[in-house]
């Protein structure tokens, strides 16, 4: 391999197995909207079986034609707006193994997931000799990438570039087989950890952000060449735009870089405030951010489709000019969500194609926890016009609409239209918070910390997390995970009725509280009831019966009852039916007032929700 950067070391010792190590020399032609690359890859067979073929992702070929599997997820009305000249793709010009040429005709496009012959996002390359366990294979690939106009995540608009998944990327060989899924609209990315050394040449007026540390820069006439290195990451992204403004600050020993659109200069302090708070919170709750640099990219409004995406050591955010400080649904929530992905996706590199909830669900759960810690649970997204909106509200609203549409445990490409976000973001967030409330915050924190420590810089699966829950709780929690992840059960408890019991003479001797399980999700609940004299009793119910009658004896009648009085069960689809009262009807005024407040909150969520 050609040593581009003389192996300048970042970490004293590796944090990961470094199974796939890349050196790429790339030249960005900003006029032709193309990228020419020469790539050297060292890949180690870390399995105990012989490997006789390699598989690579060519993600950019998702934009090669409108018949690709990626475009199958695009609404027809939007598909018609995409012009042929907006498409792109990647072509391999040379492929060599240990310096020996591989005939390009022997490279085969495969479609392991849907059999779509028009999809060319995965290739299979036969090896002249099998790679033995523990052996390293050296691969050289020359390629040209014609960038698409930004449709989703990657490409160009005018002179703005976001280069994600721009190079041939080897799949993951695990359990005796290749995991190299096609590129679908819902699916994201899965790769092994390694070292990336990137040499990028482009016009010198461009301001550049990237995953790695900038170690060297050379200017030659109108061009400049930038040398980057990143260690213990599983991807490398580049953004370039002449109009970026750049601010660099050291926070917690980390160089935090903000690249922002000029019209968003008024948002600079908000970005640094929220990322500093995020770094502090995750350092205490999870682990300190392990890399020496983090780049936040505030994309221009016309390139908004490149915003809201996570990459190792670089996150693309988004803000809107003129948005008041007390509307945090854009800038703060985007930034926190993408930053949290540095842990759930970046450090815990789960398979986003096969088990997307491990990435998006955990990130959504941690996002609302972090924002609630900073701003308060019911005001973490907005306090605009004194209407309080929590970071969890839009997720709860999404789930409440169609809670039984799909299960969570499903490969990303198998979700039907309109169910992916609900099933991988919203429901898992509510499930994890429900689990925390059931187990207790301290125990849940211990579980999350153990999960991170055991699986950092590896590829955890759902079973790895549930096994840790089992270990820490010393009880069988499969009843919860089966319903929350593998089934489409609906959880809804309601207090239907309170009635007073009298004997034949009309004398009062007790009360009956009728509680209903309206859904098929069974969950232990608390029931609180209040006597006429104001005294309160809390009792537990296993939640199994569809109708449960609680008989209460005593001299005082029960006048009010509430199931799940502390609202611990976030998966409950309807909290408004959790209580019942036979007090005087003056409380109706307050109830209608709360309904009006909820109406205004729904308007705000509709206007500004992610």
C-alpha positions in Angstrom: 0.0 0.0 0.0 1.1 3.6 -0.6 1.6 5.4 2.7 0.0 8.8 2.2 0.5 10.3 5.6 3.5 8.4 7.0 1.1 6.7 9.5 0.9 9.7 11.9 -0.7 8.1 14.9 -3.7 9.6 16.8 -4.3 7.1 19.6 -1.5 5.4 21.6 -3.3 2.1 21.2 -6.3 1.0 19.0 -9.8 1.2 20.4 -11.2 -1.2 17.8 -10.1 -4.3 15.9 -9.2 -2.2 12.8 -10.3 -4.8 10.3 -10.8 -2.6 7.3 -8.2 0.1 6.7 -8.4 2.6 3.8 -6.1 5.0 2.1 -7.8 7.0 -0.6 -6.6 9.7 -2.9 -9.5 11.6 -4.3 -9.9 14.6 -6.6 -13.2 16.6 -6.6 -14.1 18.2 -9.9 -16.5 20.8 -8.7 -17.5 21.8 -12.3 -18.2 18.3 -13.5 -19.7 17.3 -10.1 -17.5 14.2 -10.1 -14.9 12.5 -7.8 -12.0 10.5 -9.1 -10.5 8.1 -6.6 -7.6 5.7 -6.1 -8.3 3.5 -3.1 -6.0 1.1 -1.2 -7.7 -1.2 1.3 -6.3 -3.7 3.8 -9.0 -6.2 5.0 -8.4 -8.9 7.6 -10.4 -12.1 7.7 -11.2 -12.1 11.4 -13.4 -15.2 11.1 -12.5 -18.9 11.5 -13.4 -19.8 8.0 -11.9 -19.4 4.5 -13.3 -16.5 2.5 -13.3 -17.0 -1.3 -15.0 -13.8 -2.4 -15.4 -10.2 -1.3 -18.5 -8.1 -1.3 -18.6 -4.3 -1.5 -21.2 -1.6 -1.2 -21.5 0.9 -4.1 -24.0 3.1 -2.3 -23.9 5.8 -4.9 -25.4 3.5 -7.4 -28.6 3.9 -5.5 -28.9 7.1 -7.5 -27.9 5.6 -10.9 -31.4 5.0 -12.2 -35.0 5.4 -11.0 -35.5 1.6 -10.9 -32.9 1.1 -8.2 -34.1 -0.3 -4.9 -33.4 3.1 -3.2 -35.9 4.9 -5.5 -38.6 2.2 -4.8 -39.1 4.0 -1.5 -39.6 7.5 -3.0 -43.2 8.7 -3.5 -44.2 8.7 -7.1 -45.0 12.5 -7.1 -41.5 13.3 -5.9 -39.9 10.7 -8.3 -41.3 12.6 -11.2 -39.5 15.8 -10.1 -36.1 14.1 -10.3 -34.5 14.7 -13.6 -32.1 12.3 -15.3 -29.3 14.8 -15.1 -29.8 14.8 -11.3 -28.8 11.2 -11.0 -25.3 9.8 -10.3 -23.4 6.6 -9.6 -20.0 5.0 -9.1 -17.9 3.0 -11.6 -15.0 0.8 -10.9 -12.1 1.4 -13.4 -9.5 -1.0 -11.9 -9.6 -3.7 -9.3 -6.4 -5.5 -8.1 -5.7 -7.9 -5.3 -2.1 -8.1 -4.0 -1.2 -6.2 -7.2 -2.8 -8.7 -9.5 -5.5 -7.4 -11.8 -9.0 -8.7 -11.4 -10.9 -8.8 -14.7 -13.8 -6.3 -14.4 -16.0 -8.7 -16.2 -15.7 -11.1 -13.2 -17.2 -8.5 -10.8 -20.9 -9.3 -10.4 -23.7 -7.0 -9.3 -25.9 -8.9 -6.8 -29.2 -8.2 -5.2 -29.3 -10.3 -2.0 -32.3 -8.6 -0.5 -35.0 -8.0 -3.1 -33.7 -9.5 -6.3 -34.1 -6.3 -8.2 -31.9 -6.7 -11.3 -31.9 -2.9 -11.8 -30.1 -2.4 -8.5 -26.3 -2.2 -8.6 -25.5 -1.2 -5.0 -23.7 -4.4 -4.1 -20.9 -6.2 -5.9 -19.4 -9.6 -5.5 -15.7 -10.1 -6.4 -14.2 -13.6 -6.7 -10.8 -14.1 -5.1 -8.0 -15.8 -7.0 -7.1 -17.5 -3.7 -9.2 -17.8 -0.6 -8.2 -15.7 2.4 -7.4 -17.8 5.4 -8.5 -17.0 8.9 -6.4 -14.2 10.3 -4.9 -13.3 6.9 -4.9 -9.8 5.3 -5.9 -9.1 1.7 -4.6 -6.0 0.0 -7.0 -4.4 -2.6 -6.5 -1.5 -4.9 -9.6 0.1 -6.6 -9.6 3.0 -9.0 -13.1 4.5 -9.3 -15.0 7.5 -10.6 -18.1 8.8 -8.7 -20.6 11.0 -10.6 -22.3 12.8 -7.8 -26.1 13.1 -7.8 -27.9 16.3 -7.1 -28.8 15.9 -3.4 -31.9 13.8 -3.1 -31.0 12.3 0.3 -27.9 12.8 2.4 -25.3 12.9 -0.3 -24.3 14.8 -3.5 -24.3 18.4 -4.6 -26.5 21.5 -5.1 -24.8 24.3 -7.0 -21.4 24.6 -5.3 -22.3 22.8 -2.1 -21.1 19.3 -1.6 -21.9 16.6 1.0 -19.9 13.5 0.2 -21.3 10.5 2.1 -20.7 6.9 1.0 -18.6 8.1 -1.9 -16.1 5.2 -2.2 -16.4 1.4 -2.6 -16.9 0.1 0.9 -16.3 -3.4 1.9 -19.1 -5.3 3.7 -18.9 -7.1 7.0 -18.0 -10.7 7.1 -19.7 -12.2 10.2 -20.8 -15.7 11.3 -19.4 -17.2 8.1 -21.2 -15.0 5.6 -21.1 -11.5 4.1 -23.4 -8.8 5.5 -23.6 -6.5 2.6 -27.2 -5.3 2.0 -28.5 -3.2 -0.9 -29.1 0.5 -0.4 -32.7 1.2 0.4 -34.3 4.5 1.3 -34.9 3.5 5.0 -31.6 1.7 5.4 -28.4 3.3 6.6 -24.9 1.9 6.9 -22.9 -0.9 8.5 -19.2 -1.4 8.3 -16.1 -2.6 10.2 -13.9 -0.2 12.2 -10.6 0.8 10.8 -8.1 3.6 10.0 -8.8 6.1 7.2 -6.1 8.1 5.5 -7.6 10.4 2.9 -5.9 12.8 0.5 -8.4 15.2 -1.1 -7.7 17.7 -3.9 -10.2 20.4 -4.8 -10.3 24.1 -5.6 -8.6 26.1 -2.9 -11.5 28.5 -2.2 -13.6 25.6 -0.7 -13.9 25.3 3.0 -13.9 21.7 4.0 -15.1 19.6 6.9 -14.4 15.9 7.3 -14.4 12.9 9.6 -10.7 12.9 10.2 -8.0 15.3 11.6 -6.4 17.6 9.0 -2.7 16.8 9.2 -1.4 18.5 6.2 -2.4 21.1 3.5 -0.6 22.0 0.3 -1.7 24.7 -2.2 -0.8 24.4 -5.9 -2.1 27.2 -8.1 -5.9 27.1 -7.9 -6.0 23.8 -6.1 -5.3 22.6 -2.6 -4.6 19.1 -1.3 -5.7 18.1 2.2 -4.5 15.1 4.1 -6.8 13.6 6.8 -6.5 10.7 9.2 -9.2 9.1 11.3 -8.8 6.1 13.5 -11.3 3.6 14.9 -14.1 4.8 12.8 -16.3 2.9 10.2 -17.0 5.6 7.7 -15.5 8.8 6.3 -17.6 11.8 5.1 -16.5 15.1 3.5 -18.4 18.4 3.0 -17.1 21.3 1.0 -18.6 24.7 0.2 -16.9 28.1 -0.5 -19.4 30.0 1.7 -19.0 28.1 4.9 -18.1 30.2 7.9 -15.9 28.4 10.4 -15.6 28.6 14.2 -13.3 26.3 16.3 -13.5 26.0 20.1 -12.0 23.6 22.6 -14.6 22.0 24.8 -13.7 19.3 27.3 -10.4 18.9 25.5 -12.1 18.3 22.2 -11.7 20.6 19.1 -15.3 21.4 18.2 -15.7 22.8 14.7 -18.8 24.6 13.5 -19.2 25.1 9.8 -22.3 27.3 9.2 -24.2 29.1 6.5 -23.5 32.9 6.7 -27.2 33.7 7.2 -27.1 31.6 10.4 -24.4 33.6 12.2 -26.9 34.4 14.9 -27.1 30.7 15.8 -23.4 30.2 16.6 -23.7 30.5 20.4 -26.7 28.2 20.5 -24.8 25.5 18.7 -21.9 25.7 21.1 -24.1 25.9 24.1 -26.1 22.7 23.2 -23.0 20.7 22.1 -21.1 21.6 25.3 -24.1 20.5 27.4 -24.3 17.3 25.3 -20.6 16.5 25.8 -20.9 17.1 29.6 -24.1 14.9 29.9 -22.8 12.0 27.8 -19.4 12.0 29.5 -21.2 11.5 32.9 -24.0 9.2 31.7 -22.3 7.1 29.0 -18.6 7.7 28.5 -16.5 10.7 27.4 -16.5 11.4 23.7 -13.4 9.4 22.7 -12.2 11.3 19.6 -10.1 14.5 19.5 -12.4 16.3 17.1 -16.1 16.8 16.4 -17.5 18.8 13.4 -21.0 20.3 13.4 -22.3 21.3 9.9 -25.1 23.8 9.6 -26.2 23.3 6.0 -27.7 26.1 3.9 -31.5 26.0 3.6 -31.4 25.0 -0.1 -29.3 22.0 0.9 -31.5 20.9 3.8 -31.7 17.3 2.5 -28.1 17.0 3.5 -28.9 18.0 7.1 -29.9 15.8 10.0 -27.4 13.0 9.4 -24.7 11.3 11.5 -21.2 10.3 10.5 -18.2 9.5 12.7 -16.9 12.7 14.2 -19.1 14.8 11.9 -22.8 15.6 12.2 -25.0 17.6 9.8 -27.5 19.7 11.6 -30.0 22.3 10.6 -31.4 25.6 11.7 -33.9 28.1 10.3 -33.2 31.8 10.1 -35.3 33.7 12.5 -36.4 30.8 14.7 -36.8 32.0 18.3 -34.5 30.7 20.9 -37.4 29.0 22.7 -38.2 26.8 19.7 -35.6 24.1 20.0 -37.2 21.5 17.7 -34.8 22.4 14.9 -31.3 23.4 16.0 -31.0 21.9 19.5 -33.0 18.7 18.8 -31.3 18.0 15.5 -27.8 18.6 17.0 -28.4 16.5 20.1 -29.9 13.6 18.1 -27.1 13.5 15.6 -24.5 13.9 18.4 -26.0 11.0 20.3 -25.5 8.9 17.2 -21.7 9.2 17.9 -22.5 6.6 20.6 -25.5 4.6 19.1 -24.2 4.0 15.6 -20.6 5.4 15.9 -19.2 3.6 19.0 -21.9 0.9 19.2 -21.8 0.0 15.5 -25.0 -2.1 15.3 -26.4 -3.3 12.0 -28.6 -0.4 10.9 -30.1 -2.4 8.0 -31.1 -5.4 9.9 -31.9 -3.9 13.4 -32.4 -0.2 12.9 -34.0 0.3 16.3 -30.7 -0.3 18.1 -29.5 2.9 16.3 -32.5 5.2 16.0 -34.5 3.9 18.9 -31.7 4.2 21.5 -30.7 7.6 20.0 -34.3 8.9 20.2 -34.5 7.7 23.8 -31.2 9.3 24.8 -32.0 12.5 22.9 -35.2 13.2 24.9 -33.4 12.3 28.1 -30.6 14.8 27.4 -32.9 17.6 26.3 -35.2 17.0 29.3 -32.2 17.2 31.6 -31.3 20.6 30.2 -34.7 22.2 29.7 -37.2 20.1 31.6 -39.3 17.2 30.4 -42.3 19.1 29.1 -40.5 22.1 27.7 -37.4 20.5 26.1 -38.6 21.1 22.5 -40.4 24.4 22.7 -41.9 27.0 25.1 -43.0 29.2 22.2 -46.1 31.3 23.0 -46.0 29.7 26.5 -47.1 26.4 25.0 -44.9 23.6 26.4 -43.7 20.9 24.1 -41.4 18.1 25.2 -38.8 16.4 22.9 -40.9 13.2 23.3 -44.2 14.7 22.3 -43.8 14.3 18.5 -42.6 10.7 18.9 -45.6 10.0 21.2 -47.9 11.6 18.7 -46.5 9.6 15.9 -46.9 6.3 17.8 -50.4 7.1 19.1 -51.8 7.5 15.5 -51.1 3.9 14.5 -49.5 1.9 17.3 -50.3 -1.5 15.8 -49.1 -1.0 12.3 -45.8 -2.9 12.5 -43.4 -4.7 14.7 -40.0 -3.1 15.6 -37.8 -6.1 14.9 -37.8 -6.0 11.2 -35.1 -5.3 8.5 -35.2 -1.7 7.4 -36.2 -2.5 3.8 -39.2 -4.5 4.9 -41.1 -1.7 6.6 -44.2 -0.6 4.7 -44.7 3.0 3.8 -45.3 5.2 6.8 -44.2 2.6 9.4 -40.4 2.9 9.6 -40.2 6.1 11.7 -43.0 4.9 14.0 -41.4 1.5 14.5 -37.7 2.4 14.8 -37.7 5.8 16.3 -41.0 6.4 18.2 -42.0 3.1 19.6 -38.5 2.1 20.8 -38.0 5.5 22.5 -41.3 5.0 24.4 -40.4 1.4 25.2 -37.0 2.2 26.6 -38.3 5.0 28.7 -41.1 2.7 29.9 -38.4 0.1 30.8 -36.4 2.7 32.6 -39.5 3.8 34.6 -40.3 0.1 35.5 -36.7 -0.8 36.5 -35.7 2.5 38.0 -33.4 5.1 36.5 -30.3 4.0 38.5 -30.6 0.4 37.3 -31.3 1.4 33.8 -28.3 3.6 33.8 -26.2 0.7 34.9 -27.6 -1.4 32.1 -26.9 1.2 29.4 -23.3 1.7 30.8 -22.7 -2.1 30.8 -24.0 -2.4 27.3 -21.7 0.4 26.1 -18.7 -1.0 27.9 -19.1 -4.5 26.7 -19.9 -3.7 23.1 -18.1 -0.4 22.3 -16.2 -0.5 19.0 -18.0 -3.8 18.1 -21.3 -4.8 16.5 -23.9 -5.5 19.1 -27.2 -7.2 18.4 -30.6 -6.9 20.1 -29.9 -10.1 22.1 -26.7 -8.6 23.5 -28.7 -5.8 25.0 -31.6 -8.0 26.3 -29.1 -10.4 27.8 -27.5 -7.5 29.8 -31.0 -6.5 31.0 -31.6 -10.1 32.1 -28.3 -10.2 33.9 -28.8 -6.9 35.8 -32.5 -7.5 36.7 -32.1 -11.2 37.7 -35.6 -11.8 36.2 -37.0 -12.9 32.9 -37.8 -9.8 31.0 -38.7 -11.5 27.7 -42.4 -10.8 28.4 -41.6 -7.1 27.9 -39.3 -7.4 24.9 -41.5 -9.9 23.1 -44.4 -7.4 23.3 -42.5 -4.2 22.7 -40.1 -5.4 19.9 -41.4 -8.6 18.3 -45.2 -8.0 18.4 -47.4 -5.1 17.5 -49.3 -5.2 20.8 -51.1 -2.0 21.9 -50.9 -0.9 25.5 -53.8 1.0 26.9 -55.3 0.9 30.5 -58.3 2.8 31.6 -60.4 3.4 34.7 -64.0 2.9 33.5 -66.1 3.3 36.7 -66.2 3.9 40.4 -69.4 2.7 42.1 -70.4 2.8 45.8 -71.7 -0.4 47.4 -74.6 -0.3 49.7 -76.4 -3.0 51.7 -80.1 -3.7 51.7 -80.8 -0.9 54.1 -78.9 1.6 51.9 -75.9 1.9 54.2 -72.6 2.5 52.5 -70.0 -0.3 53.1 -67.4 0.0 50.2 -66.4 1.0 46.7 -65.6 -0.8 43.5 -63.1 0.5 40.9 -63.4 -1.0 37.5 -60.2 -0.9 35.4 -59.9 -2.0 31.8 -57.1 -3.4 29.7 -58.1 -2.1 26.3 -55.1 -3.3 24.4 -53.3 -6.6 24.1 -50.0 -5.5 25.7 -49.9 -6.8 29.3 -47.9 -4.6 31.7 -47.9 -4.4 35.5 -49.5 -1.1 36.6 -50.1 0.9 39.7 -53.6 2.0 40.7 -54.1 5.0 43.0 -57.4 5.8 44.6 -58.5 8.7 46.7 -61.1 8.7 49.5 -63.6 11.5 50.2 -61.5 12.6 53.1 -58.4 13.1 50.9 -56.5 10.1 52.0 -54.8 8.2 49.2 -53.9 4.5 48.7 -51.6 3.0 46.0 -51.9 -0.6 45.0 -50.4 -2.9 42.3 -52.1 -4.9 39.6 -50.4 -7.4 37.2 -52.5 -5.9 34.3 -53.3 -9.3 32.9 -57.2 -9.4 33.0 -59.1 -7.4 30.4 -61.5 -6.3 33.2 -60.3 -5.9 36.8 -62.5 -4.9 39.6 -60.9 -3.6 42.8 -63.1 -3.8 45.9 -62.3 -1.3 48.6 -63.8 -1.6 52.1 -64.0 1.2 54.6 -66.1 4.0 56.1 -65.2 6.5 53.4 -66.2 6.2 49.7 -63.6 6.3 46.9 -64.2 9.4 44.9 -61.3 9.3 42.4 -59.0 6.6 40.9 -56.1 6.7 38.4 -54.2 3.9 36.7 -50.5 4.6 36.3 -50.8 7.8 38.3 -47.1 8.9 37.7 -47.3 8.2 34.0 -44.5 5.8 34.0 -45.8 3.7 31.1 -44.9 5.8 28.1 -46.2 3.1 25.8 -49.7 3.7 27.0 -51.4 5.1 23.9 -54.0 7.1 25.8 -53.2 8.8 29.1 -56.5 10.8 29.0 -58.6 7.7 30.0 -56.4 6.7 32.9 -58.5 8.5 35.5 -62.0 8.6 36.7 -63.7 10.8 39.4 -67.1 11.2 40.9 -66.3 14.6 42.5 -68.4 17.6 41.6 -68.3 18.6 38.0 -66.5 21.9 38.5 -63.4 20.0 37.4 -64.8 19.9 33.9 -63.7 23.5 33.5 -60.1 22.5 34.0 -60.5 19.5 31.8 -61.7 21.5 28.9 -59.0 24.0 29.5 -56.4 21.3 29.2 -58.0 20.1 26.0 -57.6 23.6 24.6 -54.0 23.7 25.6 -53.5 20.3 24.0 -55.1 21.7 20.8 -52.5 24.5 20.6 -49.7 22.1 21.3 -50.8 19.9 18.4 -50.7 22.9 16.1 -47.1 23.7 17.2 -46.1 20.1 16.8 -47.7 20.0 13.3 -45.8 23.1 12.2 -42.4 22.3 13.7 -42.1 18.6 14.4 -39.2 16.7 12.8 
